[in-house]
Amino acid sequence: MMINKALGFYEGRPLDDPEVFIEKEFPMPTCQANDLLVEVQAVSVNPIDTKRRQTTTLSEKFHIQGYDAVGIVQEIGSAVNGFAVGDRVFYAGTTQRSGANQRFQVVDFRIAAKAPAGFSDGDLAAMPLTSITAWELLFEKFGYVPEENANEGSILLVNASGGVGSIAAQLAKWAGLTVYGTASPKNDQWLKDNQVDQVLNHRLPLAEQITEPFSAVALFYDASAYLPQLTKAILPFGKVGMIVNTKEALDLNPFKNLGIDFYWEYMFTKTDAQLMIETQGGILQRIASLLADKKIHTTAVQTFDGGITIETLKHATKAVEQGTKGKTVITGGVR
């Protein structure tokens, strides 16, 4: 009988705690009607991993994280269509089930897609969570048309060097927008590589760096630090999107007379609520095509090879907690 091996924890501990991550063995997961049983080949570590771990209190539940994965389908459920055993797939998964930091994982086929050929496991593991987040904000919330050069106007991406910002810039440029992005000056070239038209220094006031207001602003950083600057940086009837919890309450009153629309984007809302989850598989199909056609590129920057182990998971998590550009991935599967 095959045994599944997983990395996780019973309570959130600091990274320097020797038992921050624990290795355990479990029976093989059961493939339900809509499931793919996947042997995981690579994962990435995201800020949501660290935030959820840091706020997890002690319980009897063993928490297995990992919200980006690439792997090979080993079994399919009775209701699955469009996939077969042996397919290479990529997906973000859901916070409502065990994540990808395990050798074998079950995932609903409706939130997965076949991986495009010609890309390494690490390059693909970097993409699902951030691509879905950026796509939902740009094309579902903001309402831009998800086709090449189908839109006009300008967009500001705050923290354009992070995981979501790095792919949002590419998607916005592909869709026809003029892209501005804030970041530390050390990441200027990274932003340019990701199709940002004008790089802004995140340490300087926006008013000193822009000459015209934007059609939309996507805040991939605490909005309370930027919102007061946006009243003069966004056009009437513009759109503002946010993905990060704020440390302070937001005063939206100054935007009333401008008719500004505000949106929260959280890619796990659909799987949390079990609503429209098939759209996420559809988004990943589009991302796969854009990668294959070289319209966008991977955002993987740092790769830890040698398997998903306690040590590689610690190193990758440390990199994310310290703040890095792009995405951090681990390849080789759980050993």
N, C-alpha and C positions, 0 to 999 in steps of 0.2 A: 504494500500500500504506500502510495506516494505521500510525502509530508511537505507541507508548505512552511516556509521560513519567513519571518517578518521582523522588522525593526520598529519599535514604538516605545510607549511609556505609559505608566499609570498615573503620573502627575507631572505637571510642568516643572522642570528644574533648570537651573542655569547651565550654560554650555560647559562650564568648567567642572560640573558635577560628574564624577565618573559613571553615574548611572542615569545620565540625562537621556540616553537611548539604551534600550534593552533588546536583546535578540531572543525570540521565542519561536517554538515550533507549534504548528496547528494542523488539524486535518485539512485536506484540500477543500477550497471553497466550492459551494454547490452552484451550478449554473442554472439559473432560473430561465423562464421562457424567453425573456427579452435580452438575455445576457450573452456576452462573449467571455469565455475563460481565456485570459491572456497571460502568457509568460513574459514578464516585464524585462525589457532589455536596458532601459535607461529612464531616468527621471530628472526633473529639475526641482530645485528648492526655491520657494517663493516667499515673499513677506507674510502671506497668510499662514504658512507653516509655523513661522516663529511666533506670530501673534497668538495663534490658537494654542500653541504649546505653552507659552508664557502665562496664559490665563486658565490653564487646565488644573483643577483641583484634584486632590487624591480621590480615587474611586477604584472599584474593582474592574472597570473597563480598561482594556488594553487599547490604546489609541494608536492607530496606524495612519500616518500622514502620507503625503505625496500626491500633488494635484496637477501633475503633468507626467505623461508616460508615453513610451513607445514600446511595442512588444509584438509577439507572434501569437495569433489565435490558435488555441489548442482544442477548443470545443465550442459549439454554438447551441443556444437554446432553441426550443421548438418553434418559437415565433420569430426568430431572427431571419431577416432577408438582406441580401446585398453583401453578405460576408461568408467566408468559407474558412475551414481549418487551414492553417498555413499562411493566411493573410497577415501582412505587417500593418499594424494600425497605430494611430496616435489619438490621444484624448486627454482631457483634463480631469474627468471623473466628477465626483460629488463629495461634499462634506458629510452626506447622510450615510455613506458606506465607507468601509475601510479603504484607505488610499493605496498608492502604488509602491510604497516602501516595503514590498514583499515579493517573493518569487512569482507567485501566481495571484492574479487579481480578477474578480468578476466586475464587468462594467456593462451598463446598458448600451446596446448597439446603436441606439438612437443618438447618443452623445459622442460617438466615435466616428472616425473616418479612416479609409485606407491611406496609408502613408505614401507619399510620392517617391518614386525610385530616384536613386542618385544622391541621396543625402544620408549622412551618418546618423546613427541613433541619437547622438548628443545634439546634433543640429536640429533634429525634429523634436526632441524632448523639450527644447526651449520654447516651443511655439504655442501649444494649445491654450493655456489659461490666459496669457496676455493677448493673444490674437482674438479670442472670443470677447474678452473685455473691451478691447479697442473697437472691434467690429460692432458690437452691440451699442456702444456709445456713439460712434460716428454715424452708423447707418440705420439703427433702430431708434435711438433716442433723438439725435440731432436731425435725422431725416435726410442725410445726404444720400445720393443715388450710388449704390455699390457697383459702379462700372467705371472703366478707365476714362479719365478726362471728362466725366459727365457733370462736373460741378464747377462752380467758380466762387471766389471769395477767399478770405484769409482765416486761418485758425491759429490760435496760440496754444501750445502745449507746455504746461508748467511741469518741470522735471521730465524733460524729453530724453534724458539719458537712461532712465530706469527701464525696467522690463516692459511695462505697458507703453511708455512713451516711445521706446525704440521701434516698436512695430506700428504704433498709431501714426507716427510720422510717415512711415513708408506707405501705409494705407491711405492716409490723407493726400499725400502727393500723387499716388496712383489715381485717386479719384478726381484730381484736377485742382485741388486747393493749393494756395500759397501757404507754406508752413513756416511758422516761427516757433522757436523752442528755447526754453530756459535751461541752463545747466551750469555747472562749474566750468570755468575756462579750460581746465585740463581735459574736458570731454568734448571740446569744440569739434575735433575731427570726427569723433564718433557720430555726432549729430549730423554733420555734413554727409558722412557715409550713409546715413539713414534718410537722406533726401530732405533735411531741414534747409529751407531757403535762407533764413536769417537766424543766426544764433545770438541769443541774449544772455547776458551775465546774470545769474540768479541772485547775485549779491547787490546788484544795483537796481534802483527804482525803475519800473517799466517806463514811466513818463520820460526818462532821460534817454531811452533807447528806441522808442517807436515814434512814428510820425502820423500814423493813421490807426483808427480803432479796428477791431477784429469782428468778423461775423460770428465767431464762436470761440470759446475758451474751454479747454479741457484741463482740469486741475488734477494732476497725479501726485499731489502733495497736499498737506494740510491746508485747506482752503482759507482758514482764518488768517494765515500769513499773507495772502494775496488779495482777498476779496475787496478790501478798501481801495486797492489800486485800480480795480476793474471798472469803476463807474465811468472813467474817462478812457477806458481801453476797449470798450465793446460798443458795437453799433446798436441803435434802437432795434428791438425785436430779435436781438441776438440770443445765443444759447450758451449756458454755462453747465458743464458736467463735472461731477466729482466722484472719486472712487475711494477716498481715504477718510476715515473718521477724523473729526476736528477736535482740537483740544479746547476750543472756546466756542461759545454760542455764536451763530452767524446772524448779522443784521442785514436782512434782505431789503429793508425798506428803501434804501437809496436807489434800488433798481426798479421800483414800481413804475415810475413815470417813463422809463425806457422800455417797458413791456418785455423784460427779459424772462426767458424760460430757464428754469433750473431742473437738473436731472441728477439723480443718484444712479450709478451703475455698479452692480454687484453680480458677477456672472453666475454665482451659485443660487440666485433667486429662483431661476427656472427649475433646477433640480430640487431645491428646498421645497418648493410649492408643487412640483410635478406638473408644471404648466409649460407648454411649448418647448419641451426638452429636445424634440427632434430638430429644432432650428439650430441647435449647437452642433449637431452632426453635419448639418448643411453648411454652416459657417466653416467648419474644418475642411469640408470638401472644396470650398472656394479657396481657402488658404493653401491647400495642397496644390490646386491648379496654378495659383499665383506663384508659388515656389517653383513648380515645374517649368513655368513659362518665364522664370527669372524676372518677374515683375517686383518681387520682394525677396529678401534674403533672411537667413536665420539671424537671430539676435543672441545666440550663444557666444559668450565671451570667455568664460572660464569652465574648463572641463576637468573633472576628477575621474580618471580611469581606474581600472582594477576592481570594479564591482561596487555594489551598494552595500557598504559595511558600516559599522558603527563609526569607524575613524573617518571614512570619506564623507559620511553624513554630517559629522561634527565639523569637518573642514568647510564643507559647502555651506552649512548653516551659518558658520562664523562669518564667511564672506558676505552672505546676504544681510546678516545683522549689522555688519559694519558699513554696509551701503556700497554697492558696486554698480557699474554701468551694465546694461544688457542683462543677460541671464546666466545663471550658474547651474551646471548640469553634472550628473554622475552617470557613468556608463558601465556596463558589464553585468547588470542584473544582481540579484541577491545571491550570495554564495554561501 
